[in-house]
Every structure is written in C-alpha cells, then in structure tokens.
Amino acid sequence: MRIISGKARGTKLYTLDGNNTRPTLDRVKESLFNIIQSKIPDSIFLDLFAGSGAIGLEAVSRNAKKVILVDNSKEAINIIRKNIEKTHSENNVELIKNDYKIVLEKYINIRPDIIFIDPPYETDYAYEAIKIILKKELLKDDTLIIIETDDEERILKQLNNIKENIEIVDKRTYGRAKLIFLSMVL
C-alpha cells in the first residue's frame, strides 16, 4: 500500500497484520481520488474508520488542509502514527483513538468538506454514523460523504430510512468494493 499522488507520492505505508482491517485497494483509492480531486485542496477531511490511515494520508498528500483520522483500535492507531511520521503529515493530521459514535457526538465540532466512511463490512456502522452526522448537523451544503461497502443493497435500504435532505449523487463498483457518494439536497 502506498501514497498514489501529491507531496508524499510513492511513500510505502505500514499496514496492519491480520484480518481485522481491510485496506482499500490501490485501484479503488486511485479511482476515488480521481473522482474527488477537485474537492481536496484546502479541505477538511474526516476518515471515521481509518485503519492504516491510507485514505486520509492520501488526502493530506493532495493538499487537504486538515485530516481527522478516527479509529478505535490500539494497533491501528500505532500504525497510523508511523504512517503520519513517514509521510511528514504531522501538521495536517488530527488522530483520535475512540469509537466513531463518541467522536461524532463529542469531538467533532467542525463541518468537514469530505467524510469517508469505510467500516467493517458486515456492520450497520455507516448507517449509524450518517444518522449521527445528520442529527449533529455536521454537514455543509457541499459536504461529500463517501461510503465504502461490499453490500450496496443493504446500505441503500438503510439510507432510504433516512428522511433528511441527503441524496445519492454517484455509485461506483470495483469488484467487491462499492463506493456510494452522498450529498445534501439544497
């Protein structure tokens, strides 16, 4: 796993051992950043299930102003720290070790430009996170939410239960991985 583009281009990242995390494949990451590249410069980027930090650190490399990396795993936090140091991103990254719900409820007091949600696949964490994000009014008019999942149908059914003003603006499939892009309806 590596940084694809920007200031830290080519930097190989440390990864977590075992099966507890599932890194976003380079081809999915590259496609994702090709889609959102115009929103990244000077943005605030929130990665709720950061794993190794690869997605958020890619955003920093591409000139995001601030990246907030959240993970509840001690092992993940240790790997992310190493990756932050390796990419020289210390000035642009806030690292939070806590449960995503607690972070959204208590620690996030800014409205991110981009929110990336890539929880363990067989969970309802993406749906729960979006409910909290809407309840706490953490979205700007142009905030983009991206969900990575392997069960698009389940996520779309859950999103249909949300009556707030959000809409699906794009969907992409890369083998098992699916990206769902959401934004506010104005």
C-alpha positions in Angstrom: 0.0 0.0 0.0 1.3 3.4 -0.9 0.5 7.1 -1.4 -0.5 7.5 -5.0 -0.1 11.2 -5.7 0.9 14.5 -4.3 3.6 15.6 -1.8 4.1 12.1 -0.4 3.7 10.2 -3.7 5.3 6.8 -3.7 5.6 6.5 0.0 5.0 2.9 1.1 2.7 2.8 4.1 2.8 0.4 7.1 -0.2 -1.9 7.2 -2.0 -3.8 10.0 -1.4 -7.5 10.4 -4.2 -10.0 10.5 -7.8 -9.9 9.2 -9.3 -7.2 11.5 -8.9 -4.5 8.9 -9.4 -4.5 5.2 -7.3 -1.8 3.4 -8.9 0.0 0.4 -7.2 -1.4 -2.7 -4.9 1.0 -4.5 -7.1 0.8 -7.6 -10.2 1.8 -5.6 -8.3 4.5 -3.8 -6.9 5.9 -7.1 -10.4 5.9 -8.6 -11.9 7.5 -5.5 -9.3 10.3 -5.5 -9.7 10.9 -9.3 -13.4 11.5 -8.6 -13.0 13.8 -5.6 -9.7 15.5 -6.6 -11.2 18.9 -7.1 -12.7 19.0 -3.6 -9.5 18.1 -1.8 -7.3 21.2 -1.8 -7.8 23.2 1.4 -10.5 20.8 2.6 -11.3 19.3 6.0 -11.3 15.5 5.5 -12.8 13.1 8.1 -12.0 9.4 7.9 -14.1 7.6 10.5 -12.6 4.1 10.3 -9.0 5.0 9.4 -7.3 1.6 9.6 -3.8 2.3 8.4 -4.7 6.0 7.7 -4.0 5.5 3.9 -7.1 7.3 2.7 -6.7 10.3 4.9 -3.0 10.5 4.3 -3.6 10.4 0.6 -5.9 13.4 1.1 -3.1 15.2 3.0 -0.6 14.4 0.2 -3.1 16.0 -2.2 -3.2 19.3 -0.2 -6.1 18.7 2.2 -5.9 21.5 4.9 -6.8 19.2 7.8 -7.4 15.4 8.0 -9.1 13.9 11.1 -8.3 10.1 11.4 -10.5 8.1 13.7 -10.0 4.5 14.8 -10.9 2.6 17.9 -8.1 0.0 17.6 -4.8 0.5 19.5 -3.0 -1.4 16.8 -4.5 0.8 14.1 -3.6 4.0 16.0 0.1 2.8 16.3 0.3 2.1 12.6 -1.4 5.4 11.7 1.2 7.2 13.9 4.0 5.6 12.0 2.4 6.4 8.7 1.8 10.1 9.7 5.5 10.3 10.6 6.6 8.5 7.4 4.6 10.9 5.2 5.6 14.0 7.2 1.9 14.9 7.8 2.1 15.8 11.5 0.9 19.4 10.9 -2.2 18.4 9.0 -3.5 15.4 10.8 -5.5 15.0 14.0 -5.6 11.4 15.2 -8.3 10.3 17.5 -8.5 6.9 19.2 -12.1 6.4 20.1 -15.4 4.8 19.0 -16.8 6.6 15.9 -20.1 7.3 17.8 -18.3 9.0 20.6 -16.2 11.0 18.2 -19.1 12.2 16.2 -21.2 13.0 19.3 -18.5 14.8 21.4 -15.3 15.6 19.5 -16.2 16.8 16.0 -17.2 20.5 16.2 -16.3 21.4 12.7 -18.1 20.7 9.5 -15.9 18.6 7.2 -15.8 19.0 3.4 -15.4 15.3 2.9 -16.4 12.4 5.1 -15.1 8.9 4.3 -16.9 6.0 6.0 -15.3 2.6 5.5 -16.4 0.4 8.5 -16.1 -3.3 8.8 -18.4 -4.6 6.0 -20.9 -6.6 7.9 -21.9 -3.8 10.3 -24.5 -1.1 10.4 -21.8 1.5 11.4 -22.1 3.5 8.1 -25.9 4.0 8.6 -25.4 4.8 12.3 -22.7 7.3 11.5 -24.8 9.1 9.0 -27.7 9.3 11.4 -25.4 11.0 14.0 -23.8 13.3 11.4 -27.3 14.5 10.4 -28.5 14.8 14.0 -25.4 16.8 15.0 -25.7 18.9 11.8 -22.1 18.3 10.8 -22.8 18.8 7.1 -22.2 21.9 5.0 -24.2 22.4 1.9 -21.4 20.9 -0.2 -20.1 18.2 2.1 -19.5 15.0 0.3 -20.0 11.7 2.2 -18.4 8.5 0.7 -19.3 5.1 2.0 -17.2 2.0 1.1 -19.2 -1.2 1.3 -19.5 -4.7 -0.1 -23.3 -4.7 0.3 -24.6 -1.8 -1.6 -28.2 -3.1 -1.5 -28.3 -3.2 2.3 -26.7 0.3 2.6 -29.2 1.8 0.1 -32.1 0.2 2.0 -30.8 1.8 5.2 -30.3 5.1 3.5 -34.0 5.0 2.4 -34.9 5.1 6.1 -33.3 8.5 6.5 -35.7 11.2 5.7 -33.2 14.1 5.9 -32.1 16.0 2.8 -29.4 13.8 1.5 -29.2 12.2 -1.8 -27.1 9.6 -3.6 -25.0 11.5 -6.2 -22.9 8.7 -7.6 -22.2 4.9 -7.1 -19.1 3.0 -8.3 -18.2 -0.7 -8.2 -14.7 -2.1 -8.1 -15.0 -5.8 -7.7 -16.3 -6.5 -4.2 -15.9 -2.9 -3.1 -18.6 -0.4 -3.8 -18.4 3.4 -3.3 -21.6 5.4 -2.6 -21.4 9.2 -2.8 -23.9 11.3 -0.8 -24.5 15.0 -0.5 -27.1 17.4 0.9 -30.2 18.2 -1.2 -30.5 22.0 -1.4 
